[in-house]
Amino acid sequence: MASTYSLDQFRDHYLLKNEEAERIYRISGPARGDLDALMLARSRRANAEGWALDPYSMPLAETRQSRKG
């Protein structure tokens, strides 16, 4: 049997407001794997949007040139 969240557990785990937790839970709940996957995708989207608005807010990846000194 798959692990599940109760609405309260889900809301508390992701520190969501009641309305937001209920909306997401109705769409994808109660399976823990489904809700966790949705929240992971949601956080990655937020990170990508933040980077697109301010690309200098995140450190650049190390390049060969920077390793040579």
N, C-alpha and C positions, 0 to 999 in steps of 0.2 A: 504494500500500500504506500502511495506517495505521501510525503510529508506535507502538511498544510499549515497555513497561518490562520489564526482567527483575525478578524478585522482589527481588534485592539492590538494584537501582537504585531501585525503588519504596520499599523500606524506608529506604534512606539519604536519599532526597529528602524524605520526610515525617518523618524521625527517629522511626520507629516501632519498637516492640519486635518481635522475631521472630514471636511468636505472633499479635499483632495484624496485622502485615503479611501473614502467610500467610492469615489468615482473610479479610481484605478482598480480597486478590489472588485467592483462590479464587472469591469472589463476583463480582467485577467485572473482573478482569484478563484478558489482559495489555494491552489497548488503552489507550494513554496518555490519550486523551480521556475514556474511561469512568472511569478511576481518578481523573483530575484533577477531573472533575465530581463524583464521589462525595465526594472529600476537601473540595471547596469547600462542598458542601451540609453536610457534617459540621461544618466550622468555623463556618458561619453558624448552625447549630443550637446549637452550644456558646456562641456569642456571645449568641444570643437567650435561652438558658437562664440565662446569667450575668446578663443585664440583668433578667430576670424576678425573679431572686432578690435583686438589688440595683440597682434602677433609678437610684439616685444615683451609681453607679459610672461612668456615661458622661455626658459633657457634654450639656446640653440643646441642641437646635437653636436657631439664632438666630431670633428673631421680629421682627416689625415694631416692636413695643413696645420691645424692647431696642436696636434701631437708632436710635430717636428720641432716646435718651439721657435 
